[in-house]
Amino acid sequence: MTEQLRLMAVHAHPDDESSKGAATMAKYVSEGVDVLVATCTGGERGSVLNPKLQGDPYIQEHIHEVRAREMDEARQILGVRQSWLGYVDSGLPEGDPLPPLPEGCFALEDVESATGRLVALIREFRPHVITTYDENGGYPHPDHIMTHKISVAAYEAAGDPERFPEAGEPWTPLKLYYNQGFNKARTLALHEALLARGLESPYGDWIKRWEEYDRPERDLTTHVPCAEFFEIRDKALLAHATQIDPDGGWFRVPMDLQREVWPTEDYELASSRVDVSLPEDDLFAGVREG
């Protein structure tokens, strides 16, 4: 393929792009790939998770603007483009029973209508590859699950001239992936490596939850080597200052250990319209040769 390769990463909230596949995106940007992050919501209902910023009255009053500025800073660090789909964060419902979702939120939007909005962006950007979440959302946040629904539907519809004719000229993406960076094999490998070095592991609770829920393992088909971009990933994540504790578990694993033990970001190939041979080490495998 002689034309510039294009990758679209569809995410639910600002900050998701920096915690899921960020090093992969930075790697491809460095190779000349055009990368666009599609952010479904503004993250308005996300909690302030950085203890140093909790209770700040300006942030509480202007959370939408604050998170938009954080997104712009992360975008610049990663070297990607970014577009908002314009939906309102649903929040993460908590309690037993769970409270109803707030009126007008993304998770309650009509799936067909929201799919059409993403189809328009796909047809405008014309990505060869799309990444998003699996049917569980990666974790069961209603916005992540809705992101999965519209991403799969838009991947199927974007090339069909009879679907959403008002959304621009049809474009057929060639591959669809699910982010699987927080997989059990990686977590166990890092956990055991930390303990072997006599270091504290932040993954103990994660492993206990996996054991309690006996969640089926996903099929990891694609492992993108991107260890040299882990620092860029972390800088982009820290740009979302309201959402990440710089002294928290995200940053307790020494960089040299990460690069040695698990130097890839991992994906599950959900659909391909080109010939592939699994496992892969490139999201564009089969596309470059086309």
Backbone bond lengths (Angstrom), bond angles and torsions (degrees), N, CA, C in turn:
res aa  C-N    CA-C-N  psi(-1)  N-CA   C-N-CA  omega(-1)  CA-C   N-CA-C  phi
1 M - - - 1.462 - - 1.521 109.35 -
2 T 1.334 115.90 128.64 1.465 120.21 -177.03 1.522 113.22 -95.41
3 E 1.347 118.06 -23.14 1.460 119.07 -179.02 1.532 110.68 -76.32
4 Q 1.336 115.62 161.26 1.462 120.29 179.94 1.521 110.28 -63.32
5 L 1.314 115.82 133.54 1.453 120.48 177.48 1.521 109.90 -74.21
6 R 1.346 115.80 147.79 1.460 120.54 -177.84 1.526 109.53 -134.34
7 L 1.331 114.74 135.46 1.469 123.69 -179.22 1.514 109.17 -124.50
8 M 1.333 117.09 130.63 1.465 122.50 173.90 1.521 109.09 -114.83
9 A 1.329 116.55 128.60 1.462 122.47 176.12 1.527 107.85 -112.28
10 V 1.331 116.99 116.81 1.466 121.78 -176.89 1.523 108.53 -98.70
11 H 1.324 116.22 121.94 1.464 121.97 -176.06 1.519 110.94 -130.04
12 A 1.325 114.53 159.23 1.464 120.73 -175.59 1.524 112.56 -80.66
13 H 1.339 116.50 -43.82 1.468 121.43 -171.95 1.528 110.06 -135.35
14 P 1.335 117.60 156.77 1.452 119.38 167.15 1.530 108.79 -62.83
15 D 1.279 117.06 131.72 1.473 131.27 -175.13 1.512 111.18 108.13
16 D 1.354 119.06 -28.65 1.461 119.93 179.19 1.523 111.12 -61.49
17 E 1.326 116.71 -35.56 1.468 119.34 -179.35 1.522 112.29 -65.54
18 S 1.344 116.60 -25.24 1.465 120.13 -177.59 1.521 112.34 -90.10
19 S 1.323 118.30 -18.08 1.463 121.38 178.49 1.522 112.58 -101.52
20 K 1.328 117.51 -7.28 1.472 121.41 -176.04 1.525 109.27 -137.33
21 G 1.305 115.62 97.51 1.458 119.58 175.10 1.512 115.86 86.13
22 A 1.326 117.96 14.28 1.462 120.38 -176.12 1.526 112.22 -66.93
23 A 1.332 117.18 -42.28 1.463 119.53 179.96 1.521 110.68 -65.42
24 T 1.324 116.37 -36.19 1.464 120.16 175.68 1.517 110.77 -60.46
25 M 1.320 116.90 -46.91 1.462 119.95 -179.82 1.520 111.31 -62.30
26 A 1.342 116.94 -44.15 1.464 120.05 179.39 1.522 110.99 -61.66
27 K 1.325 117.17 -38.88 1.470 121.49 177.11 1.520 110.37 -59.95
28 Y 1.326 116.54 -48.60 1.459 118.81 -176.97 1.530 111.34 -68.55
29 V 1.316 117.69 -36.18 1.467 119.86 174.89 1.528 109.82 -57.69
30 S 1.336 116.64 -42.93 1.468 120.60 -179.17 1.526 111.73 -63.45
31 E 1.338 117.42 -22.11 1.454 122.26 -179.96 1.522 112.30 -94.68
32 G 1.345 116.91 3.38 1.456 120.20 178.22 1.508 115.33 93.39
33 V 1.333 117.50 7.11 1.460 120.84 176.60 1.530 109.25 -75.03
34 D 1.328 116.26 138.92 1.464 121.85 175.33 1.524 107.58 -85.76
35 V 1.329 117.37 119.88 1.465 122.20 -174.53 1.525 109.58 -118.92
36 L 1.322 115.87 129.76 1.464 122.59 177.50 1.521 109.54 -122.44
37 V 1.329 116.32 127.87 1.461 122.46 171.64 1.526 108.04 -95.46
38 A 1.317 116.53 124.20 1.463 122.06 173.06 1.521 107.69 -101.37
39 T 1.326 116.87 116.39 1.465 122.21 -176.95 1.515 108.21 -106.11
40 C 1.332 116.91 118.11 1.464 120.51 -171.75 1.523 113.10 -71.76
41 T 1.338 118.37 -39.07 1.468 121.34 -175.84 1.523 110.32 -127.70
42 G 1.320 115.04 168.90 1.452 120.40 178.55 1.515 114.58 -87.69
43 G 1.329 117.77 -1.93 1.462 120.30 179.97 1.514 114.12 70.71
44 E 1.339 116.41 24.17 1.464 120.10 -172.82 1.521 114.19 -63.62
45 R 1.326 116.94 -27.95 1.469 119.84 -176.58 1.523 112.66 -101.32
46 G 1.298 117.06 9.44 1.450 119.32 177.77 1.521 110.92 -71.78
47 S 1.307 116.41 140.57 1.460 120.58 177.56 1.523 110.19 -71.16
48 V 1.330 116.49 151.10 1.462 120.80 171.59 1.527 106.47 -80.36
49 L 1.330 116.21 111.59 1.465 121.84 -172.43 1.518 113.32 -97.59
50 N 1.319 117.00 -9.73 1.459 121.02 177.42 1.528 108.41 -85.67
51 P 1.345 118.95 112.93 1.469 120.54 -176.52 1.528 113.03 -55.75
52 K 1.316 117.14 -29.56 1.468 120.59 -177.65 1.526 112.54 -71.49
53 L 1.321 116.59 -18.13 1.463 120.35 -177.25 1.525 112.89 -110.96
54 Q 1.315 116.97 -4.12 1.459 119.32 -179.51 1.531 110.45 -67.32
55 G 1.318 115.86 137.80 1.462 121.23 179.21 1.515 114.11 85.47
56 D 1.328 118.10 -0.43 1.464 120.84 178.65 1.525 108.78 -69.29
57 P 1.343 118.39 118.36 1.468 119.85 -174.65 1.519 113.46 -65.00
58 Y 1.335 117.79 -34.49 1.472 119.06 179.16 1.525 110.48 -65.04
59 I 1.322 116.09 -44.68 1.460 119.68 179.71 1.521 110.37 -62.76
60 Q 1.326 116.61 -43.03 1.461 119.66 -179.53 1.526 111.58 -61.38
61 E 1.308 117.00 -37.05 1.467 120.81 -176.70 1.519 112.43 -82.77
62 H 1.336 117.15 -27.89 1.461 120.82 -173.61 1.532 111.60 -123.41
63 I 1.328 117.26 37.49 1.453 120.19 -172.96 1.526 112.01 -59.90
64 H 1.312 118.43 -36.30 1.464 120.37 -179.36 1.521 110.52 -62.31
65 E 1.341 116.71 -46.99 1.464 120.35 179.84 1.525 111.60 -67.28
66 V 1.318 116.31 -38.53 1.467 120.17 179.69 1.526 110.24 -62.18
67 R 1.299 116.43 -45.97 1.459 119.42 -177.83 1.530 111.71 -69.74
68 A 1.322 117.10 -30.98 1.461 119.65 175.25 1.529 111.02 -66.12
69 R 1.330 116.93 -39.86 1.472 119.74 177.20 1.530 110.64 -66.54
70 E 1.318 116.86 -40.10 1.462 119.78 176.89 1.531 110.47 -60.69
71 M 1.314 116.02 -42.49 1.464 120.02 179.01 1.515 111.08 -61.49
72 D 1.305 116.89 -41.82 1.462 120.06 -179.16 1.522 111.13 -64.38
73 E 1.334 116.71 -38.96 1.463 119.69 178.35 1.525 110.28 -66.28
74 A 1.325 117.47 -44.05 1.466 120.49 178.60 1.519 110.80 -62.92
75 R 1.322 116.48 -40.09 1.469 120.56 178.75 1.527 111.04 -58.26
76 Q 1.319 115.98 -44.30 1.460 119.70 179.68 1.526 111.65 -65.44
77 I 1.317 117.05 -39.46 1.467 120.54 179.34 1.529 110.64 -62.59
78 L 1.325 116.64 -41.95 1.461 121.00 -177.99 1.522 112.42 -79.23
79 G 1.317 117.22 -20.62 1.462 120.99 -179.38 1.511 114.02 80.22
80 V 1.345 116.72 21.49 1.460 121.17 -176.66 1.526 110.72 -103.34
81 R 1.319 114.10 168.08 1.466 120.67 166.80 1.535 108.28 -92.34
82 Q 1.324 115.09 164.75 1.462 117.75 -178.61 1.516 110.10 -151.56
83 S 1.341 116.03 139.83 1.463 122.35 177.31 1.524 109.44 -132.99
84 W 1.324 115.06 143.65 1.470 121.11 175.93 1.523 109.55 -95.39
85 L 1.343 116.71 134.39 1.457 118.81 171.12 1.522 111.31 -79.33
86 G 1.338 117.16 -20.65 1.450 120.31 170.36 1.511 116.50 92.92
87 Y 1.322 118.21 15.73 1.454 120.62 179.93 1.531 111.22 -91.24
88 V 1.327 115.48 164.20 1.463 122.08 -176.15 1.526 109.19 -99.00
89 D 1.307 115.24 130.63 1.469 124.11 177.87 1.533 110.67 -49.51
90 S 1.326 115.97 135.64 1.464 121.06 179.56 1.515 112.90 -85.50
91 G 1.346 117.66 -17.44 1.446 120.49 -172.08 1.518 110.34 75.08
92 L 1.317 115.41 164.16 1.470 121.10 178.09 1.521 108.10 -104.16
93 P 1.336 117.78 104.94 1.473 119.46 -177.71 1.515 111.20 -66.03
94 E 1.331 115.52 139.57 1.456 121.36 -179.68 1.519 109.40 -133.63
95 G 1.325 115.43 150.56 1.463 120.19 179.09 1.514 111.09 121.13
96 D 1.309 116.31 171.46 1.454 122.83 179.75 1.522 108.24 -140.19
97 P 1.322 118.15 104.91 1.459 126.81 5.28 1.530 111.89 -75.89
98 L 1.311 116.18 162.06 1.457 120.43 178.03 1.522 110.07 -68.17
99 P 1.317 117.88 140.47 1.473 120.00 176.60 1.520 110.24 -72.05
100 P 1.328 116.61 159.58 1.468 118.79 177.54 1.526 111.06 -66.96
101 L 1.324 115.81 152.74 1.458 120.16 176.72 1.525 109.81 -70.25
102 P 1.327 117.65 149.12 1.472 120.44 -178.09 1.524 112.07 -69.41
103 E 1.292 115.66 141.44 1.457 121.65 179.83 1.528 110.56 -57.39
104 G 1.313 115.75 138.03 1.455 120.92 176.54 1.511 115.02 84.35
105 C 1.331 118.04 3.69 1.466 120.23 -177.16 1.526 110.28 -82.09
106 F 1.318 114.94 165.86 1.460 121.99 -175.27 1.522 112.67 -58.96
107 A 1.322 117.41 -43.40 1.461 120.83 -175.55 1.519 112.99 -65.43
108 L 1.337 117.42 -18.40 1.463 121.33 178.98 1.519 112.58 -99.56
109 E 1.324 117.15 1.04 1.462 120.11 178.50 1.526 110.37 -67.44
110 D 1.315 115.69 156.01 1.452 120.99 174.30 1.530 108.96 -66.71
111 V 1.336 116.60 125.18 1.460 120.65 -174.88 1.526 111.09 -61.90
112 E 1.309 117.50 -40.35 1.465 120.42 -179.25 1.518 111.42 -63.63
113 S 1.318 116.70 -43.61 1.462 120.18 179.35 1.520 111.78 -64.29
114 A 1.343 116.68 -44.83 1.460 119.99 179.82 1.525 111.05 -67.06
115 T 1.328 116.70 -35.08 1.460 120.25 175.10 1.520 110.66 -60.21
116 G 1.326 116.26 -42.42 1.463 120.34 179.72 1.520 112.43 -60.78
117 R 1.322 116.00 -36.19 1.468 119.14 179.12 1.524 110.41 -66.70
118 L 1.337 116.54 -40.31 1.461 119.52 178.28 1.526 111.19 -71.76
119 V 1.313 117.66 -36.74 1.470 120.55 175.89 1.522 110.42 -57.39
120 A 1.325 117.64 -42.63 1.464 120.43 179.25 1.528 111.05 -59.86
121 L 1.335 116.76 -39.78 1.458 120.23 179.62 1.535 110.72 -70.06
122 I 1.324 117.05 -39.57 1.467 120.39 177.04 1.523 110.06 -61.66
123 R 1.309 117.13 -44.78 1.465 119.92 -178.60 1.522 111.90 -67.99
124 E 1.305 117.08 -29.38 1.467 120.08 177.02 1.529 111.10 -74.42
125 F 1.342 117.31 -44.64 1.465 121.43 -175.36 1.527 112.45 -85.17
126 R 1.338 117.66 -31.90 1.461 123.94 177.37 1.534 113.01 62.12
127 P 1.320 117.49 56.74 1.466 119.85 -179.91 1.522 112.10 -73.02
128 H 1.339 115.63 145.53 1.451 120.36 171.72 1.533 110.59 -82.41
129 V 1.329 116.03 -30.95 1.468 121.97 -176.70 1.523 108.84 -133.03
130 I 1.329 116.05 141.06 1.472 122.83 176.49 1.518 108.18 -124.70
131 T 1.327 116.94 138.19 1.463 121.98 171.31 1.523 108.96 -117.94
132 T 1.324 115.58 147.34 1.463 121.50 177.97 1.526 108.57 -159.83
133 Y 1.345 118.33 -156.06 1.469 123.32 -178.32 1.526 110.37 -104.65
134 D 1.337 114.97 160.25 1.456 119.20 174.77 1.531 110.14 -78.36
135 E 1.316 115.93 -177.04 1.469 120.85 -173.75 1.521 112.86 -65.02
136 N 1.332 117.46 -18.34 1.463 121.27 175.62 1.524 112.45 -88.30
137 G 1.322 115.81 -3.32 1.455 120.11 -179.03 1.518 113.57 77.39
138 G 1.333 117.20 8.65 1.463 119.20 -171.00 1.521 109.68 82.38
139 Y 1.320 115.30 -48.16 1.458 123.40 164.74 1.521 105.41 -148.69
140 P 1.328 119.10 156.29 1.470 119.47 -163.99 1.533 115.28 -79.13
141 H 1.319 117.00 52.25 1.465 120.27 170.53 1.531 107.12 -79.16
142 P 1.327 118.34 133.55 1.473 119.52 -176.26 1.525 113.30 -57.90
143 D 1.329 118.21 -32.38 1.463 119.87 178.46 1.519 111.86 -71.50
144 H 1.321 117.51 -33.82 1.464 120.31 177.44 1.527 110.32 -68.16
145 I 1.317 116.39 -40.10 1.464 119.87 179.31 1.530 110.14 -67.18
146 M 1.327 117.19 -40.60 1.460 120.15 176.52 1.531 110.81 -65.28
147 T 1.319 117.24 -37.76 1.463 120.70 177.10 1.519 110.52 -60.00
148 H 1.325 116.56 -43.14 1.467 120.78 175.77 1.529 110.56 -57.93
149 K 1.315 116.73 -48.64 1.468 120.58 -175.81 1.522 111.78 -58.45
150 I 1.331 116.44 -48.73 1.467 118.03 -175.34 1.529 111.27 -76.07
151 S 1.332 117.72 -27.92 1.470 119.54 178.87 1.520 110.56 -67.72
152 V 1.321 116.95 -46.47 1.462 120.74 178.78 1.526 110.16 -63.24
153 A 1.320 116.17 -44.46 1.464 119.90 -178.82 1.532 111.00 -65.34
154 A 1.320 117.42 -40.18 1.459 120.48 -179.31 1.527 111.44 -70.64
155 Y 1.318 117.35 -36.44 1.464 121.49 175.29 1.527 110.25 -57.56
156 E 1.322 116.37 -41.56 1.462 120.79 -179.61 1.520 112.25 -74.65
157 A 1.332 117.09 -34.10 1.474 120.38 -171.55 1.516 114.05 -89.64
158 A 1.323 118.08 -24.18 1.466 120.00 -168.74 1.516 113.33 -60.77
159 G 1.335 118.12 -31.36 1.460 121.09 -178.92 1.513 114.49 -90.33
160 D 1.315 117.55 -0.81 1.468 122.33 -176.32 1.521 109.70 -95.00
161 P 1.336 118.55 112.59 1.468 120.03 -177.96 1.515 114.17 -64.90
162 E 1.324 117.30 -17.68 1.465 119.98 179.11 1.521 112.48 -85.02
163 R 1.340 117.86 -13.57 1.463 121.66 178.72 1.525 109.39 -97.77
164 F 1.299 116.80 130.44 1.467 123.35 176.44 1.536 111.79 48.84
165 P 1.322 117.83 57.54 1.471 119.61 -177.61 1.524 113.26 -61.40
166 E 1.324 116.77 -21.88 1.469 120.94 179.19 1.521 112.38 -78.31
167 A 1.335 118.10 -5.47 1.469 121.86 -171.86 1.526 113.33 -95.57
168 G 1.323 118.00 11.69 1.459 120.49 176.18 1.514 112.85 106.95
169 E 1.326 114.96 178.37 1.454 121.46 -178.39 1.535 110.56 -65.49
170 P 1.320 117.63 135.74 1.473 119.68 -178.40 1.529 112.35 -58.14
171 W 1.324 114.41 146.05 1.464 122.34 174.92 1.514 107.51 -143.15
172 T 1.325 116.87 132.82 1.456 121.98 -177.19 1.522 110.47 -105.96
173 P 1.323 119.03 104.84 1.475 120.44 173.10 1.525 109.44 -63.59
174 L 1.323 116.86 149.77 1.460 121.00 -172.54 1.522 114.02 -97.06
175 K 1.338 117.61 -26.49 1.462 119.97 -178.30 1.515 109.99 -144.36
176 L 1.329 115.60 146.16 1.464 122.89 176.59 1.525 108.60 -128.14
177 Y 1.329 115.43 129.64 1.470 121.37 -179.24 1.523 110.90 -123.36
178 Y 1.337 114.59 151.81 1.458 121.80 168.96 1.530 108.86 -104.65
179 N 1.326 116.41 132.21 1.462 120.97 173.45 1.528 109.38 -64.17
180 Q 1.330 116.70 129.26 1.470 120.81 176.74 1.526 109.72 -134.19
181 G 1.324 116.83 39.63 1.453 120.84 -177.57 1.514 114.02 -65.59
182 F 1.333 117.06 -29.93 1.466 120.61 -179.04 1.528 109.57 -95.83
183 N 1.320 115.20 54.77 1.461 118.92 -178.24 1.522 110.83 -88.20
184 K 1.327 115.29 160.79 1.462 120.86 -174.14 1.525 112.06 -66.87
185 A 1.330 117.36 -38.84 1.464 119.82 -177.93 1.526 111.12 -62.55
186 R 1.307 116.76 -44.09 1.469 120.37 178.71 1.521 110.53 -63.81
187 T 1.318 116.34 -46.16 1.458 120.66 -177.45 1.522 111.41 -61.10
188 L 1.330 116.38 -45.20 1.469 120.11 178.65 1.529 111.47 -63.97
189 A 1.329 116.54 -40.17 1.465 119.88 -179.07 1.525 110.89 -63.56
190 L 1.316 117.24 -44.14 1.459 120.53 178.65 1.525 111.00 -67.54
191 H 1.328 115.99 -42.17 1.470 121.53 179.34 1.528 110.65 -57.79
192 E 1.315 116.19 -49.53 1.463 120.13 -177.74 1.528 111.87 -68.12
193 A 1.331 116.93 -34.80 1.464 120.32 178.54 1.523 111.01 -67.58
194 L 1.324 116.74 -38.46 1.456 120.30 177.37 1.524 110.68 -63.81
195 L 1.328 116.76 -47.54 1.460 120.28 -179.74 1.529 111.23 -62.75
196 A 1.330 116.26 -37.48 1.468 120.00 179.26 1.520 111.75 -64.31
197 R 1.319 116.49 -27.77 1.466 120.77 177.70 1.527 112.09 -88.00
198 G 1.326 115.86 0.53 1.456 119.44 -178.01 1.512 113.31 77.52
199 L 1.330 116.74 22.45 1.456 121.63 -178.42 1.523 110.37 -104.67
200 E 1.317 115.76 157.17 1.459 121.19 176.81 1.520 109.26 -76.69
201 S 1.318 116.11 139.50 1.463 121.13 178.85 1.525 110.46 -103.88
202 P 1.352 117.37 135.26 1.464 119.97 175.67 1.524 112.75 -84.53
203 Y 1.339 117.19 4.25 1.458 120.15 -170.30 1.528 114.19 -102.12
204 G 1.318 118.20 3.43 1.457 120.14 -177.19 1.517 113.27 -56.97
205 D 1.339 117.01 -46.67 1.462 120.43 -178.65 1.522 111.12 -66.73
206 W 1.327 117.26 -37.04 1.466 120.26 177.92 1.529 109.83 -59.10
207 I 1.328 115.95 -46.60 1.457 120.24 -176.76 1.525 110.52 -65.11
208 K 1.327 117.46 -39.38 1.468 120.92 176.92 1.525 110.99 -60.56
209 R 1.352 116.59 -42.35 1.468 119.67 -179.95 1.523 110.68 -63.36
210 W 1.337 116.86 -41.75 1.466 119.20 177.03 1.528 110.94 -59.41
211 E 1.327 116.13 -42.14 1.463 119.67 -179.23 1.520 111.17 -66.58
212 E 1.340 117.04 -37.94 1.463 120.98 -178.69 1.527 111.54 -68.11
213 Y 1.352 116.47 -42.62 1.466 119.45 -173.22 1.518 112.80 -92.92
214 D 1.353 117.12 -11.59 1.458 121.12 177.86 1.529 110.52 48.27
215 R 1.319 115.59 49.24 1.458 121.11 -177.49 1.530 110.20 -72.62
216 P 1.333 118.21 133.20 1.469 120.25 -178.69 1.532 111.42 -61.07
217 E 1.324 115.54 145.48 1.456 120.20 177.77 1.524 110.12 -74.14
218 R 1.330 115.82 141.43 1.455 121.28 175.57 1.524 109.48 -82.25
219 D 1.312 115.88 160.57 1.454 121.80 179.02 1.529 108.93 -88.72
220 L 1.317 116.80 101.71 1.461 120.93 179.21 1.520 108.62 -81.27
221 T 1.309 116.16 108.04 1.463 120.79 -174.91 1.521 113.20 -100.08
222 T 1.340 116.55 -20.89 1.456 119.79 -166.74 1.516 109.71 -139.35
223 H 1.326 115.77 125.06 1.463 122.19 -176.71 1.528 107.77 -124.49
224 V 1.324 116.30 106.04 1.466 121.54 -174.56 1.526 109.27 -92.68
225 P 1.328 119.22 114.88 1.463 121.01 177.31 1.533 110.40 -67.98
226 C 1.312 116.50 120.27 1.468 119.18 -174.95 1.522 111.33 -152.38
227 A 1.341 117.90 26.20 1.460 121.40 -174.20 1.519 112.64 -60.46
228 E 1.336 117.55 -32.62 1.459 119.29 -178.49 1.521 112.21 -69.33
229 F 1.331 117.35 -9.07 1.460 121.61 179.79 1.537 112.56 -107.66
230 F 1.343 117.06 8.57 1.467 119.75 179.34 1.530 111.22 -63.19
231 E 1.313 118.03 -36.26 1.470 119.67 179.83 1.526 110.74 -66.23
232 I 1.326 117.56 -39.07 1.470 120.25 175.94 1.520 109.76 -63.13
233 R 1.319 116.83 -42.09 1.472 121.30 175.60 1.522 110.75 -53.85
234 D 1.333 116.88 -48.12 1.463 120.84 -177.30 1.526 111.56 -66.76
235 K 1.325 117.13 -38.40 1.466 120.17 177.45 1.522 110.84 -63.25
236 A 1.331 116.46 -40.87 1.462 119.78 178.26 1.520 110.68 -65.29
237 L 1.324 116.85 -39.65 1.460 119.65 179.06 1.528 111.02 -65.08
238 L 1.318 116.66 -41.66 1.470 120.60 179.12 1.522 112.20 -66.25
239 A 1.327 117.15 -22.23 1.467 119.73 176.12 1.527 110.94 -63.68
240 H 1.324 117.20 -26.19 1.471 121.40 175.57 1.527 107.85 -85.28
241 A 1.318 115.13 68.27 1.463 121.38 -167.89 1.519 113.33 -61.50
242 T 1.330 117.77 -30.86 1.466 119.02 -179.86 1.521 111.84 -73.60
243 Q 1.318 117.10 -19.25 1.460 121.03 -169.50 1.524 114.74 -104.18
244 I 1.318 117.11 -5.82 1.456 118.84 -174.19 1.521 110.84 -139.44
245 D 1.304 115.74 133.45 1.460 121.41 175.33 1.526 107.89 -86.12
246 P 1.339 118.24 113.62 1.469 119.33 -177.68 1.520 113.26 -62.06
247 D 1.327 117.21 -16.53 1.464 121.01 177.77 1.529 112.24 -102.99
248 G 1.342 116.10 10.88 1.459 120.22 -174.73 1.520 113.63 -88.33
249 G 1.327 114.82 -172.30 1.454 122.11 -173.48 1.512 114.98 -63.61
250 W 1.337 117.23 -25.64 1.461 120.21 179.88 1.527 111.74 -54.15
251 F 1.312 116.51 -32.81 1.465 120.60 -169.15 1.535 112.59 -113.71
252 R 1.318 118.10 19.00 1.462 121.52 -177.69 1.527 113.31 -91.68
253 V 1.301 117.23 -7.55 1.463 120.03 -179.71 1.526 108.07 -95.34
254 P 1.330 118.92 116.85 1.463 120.90 -177.95 1.525 111.86 -54.10
255 M 1.325 116.03 139.91 1.454 120.83 -175.68 1.522 111.89 -60.09
256 D 1.317 117.78 -39.93 1.465 119.09 -179.11 1.522 111.16 -64.53
257 L 1.342 117.07 -34.46 1.456 120.30 177.61 1.528 110.58 -68.02
258 Q 1.328 117.26 -43.74 1.461 120.23 177.65 1.516 111.06 -56.72
259 R 1.336 115.57 -47.18 1.464 119.80 -176.53 1.527 112.01 -66.19
260 E 1.310 116.05 -33.34 1.459 119.99 -179.37 1.517 111.93 -77.14
261 V 1.336 116.33 -44.85 1.461 120.49 -170.19 1.533 111.95 -83.80
262 W 1.337 116.90 -39.77 1.474 119.01 -175.46 1.531 109.05 -146.60
263 P 1.337 117.75 82.85 1.469 121.38 -172.51 1.521 114.83 -86.58
264 T 1.331 116.94 16.23 1.464 120.13 -176.81 1.522 110.97 -123.10
265 E 1.336 115.47 164.05 1.458 122.60 160.97 1.528 106.08 -110.85
266 D 1.315 115.39 145.30 1.464 120.20 -163.81 1.524 111.60 -120.69
267 Y 1.334 113.95 146.48 1.456 121.12 -173.58 1.525 110.11 -140.20
268 E 1.310 113.60 160.84 1.464 122.38 174.11 1.522 107.51 -116.29
269 L 1.314 117.13 118.88 1.458 121.15 178.13 1.527 108.51 -72.41
270 A 1.328 115.86 115.03 1.463 120.52 -177.69 1.522 111.98 -92.72
271 S 1.339 116.71 -31.97 1.461 120.55 -179.86 1.512 108.92 -158.65
272 S 1.329 115.65 143.05 1.460 120.18 175.41 1.518 109.58 -141.92
273 R 1.318 115.55 135.25 1.463 121.85 175.00 1.525 111.03 -104.40
274 V 1.328 116.03 9.52 1.457 121.65 174.00 1.527 108.04 -124.69
275 D 1.320 115.73 160.86 1.460 119.68 178.73 1.522 110.15 -68.93
276 V 1.336 116.58 135.39 1.457 121.29 179.59 1.520 109.42 -132.64
277 S 1.318 114.90 157.62 1.459 122.46 173.16 1.523 107.15 -127.90
278 L 1.311 115.98 115.50 1.458 121.11 -174.95 1.514 111.61 -96.96
279 P 1.322 118.08 147.64 1.469 127.37 -1.50 1.532 112.26 -75.92
280 E 1.336 115.53 163.09 1.461 122.34 -178.71 1.527 109.48 -115.91
281 D 1.332 114.80 164.80 1.467 119.80 171.16 1.527 111.02 -126.07
282 D 1.339 116.38 17.23 1.464 121.31 -174.92 1.520 108.48 -151.39
283 L 1.343 116.85 125.84 1.464 120.12 177.23 1.516 111.96 -63.26
284 F 1.331 117.10 -21.71 1.461 121.45 -178.09 1.527 112.56 -99.66
285 A 1.323 117.24 12.07 1.464 119.64 175.89 1.516 109.59 -58.81
286 G 1.326 116.71 130.36 1.455 121.70 -176.23 1.503 113.72 88.58
287 V 1.334 116.60 -23.14 1.464 121.35 177.25 1.535 109.60 -87.25
288 R 1.322 115.63 -44.04 1.468 119.00 -179.55 1.522 112.29 -58.77
289 E 1.343 115.23 -33.29 1.455 119.50 -175.33 1.525 112.17 -84.59
290 G 1.335 116.98 -9.56 1.450 120.09 -174.02 1.521 114.12 -74.74
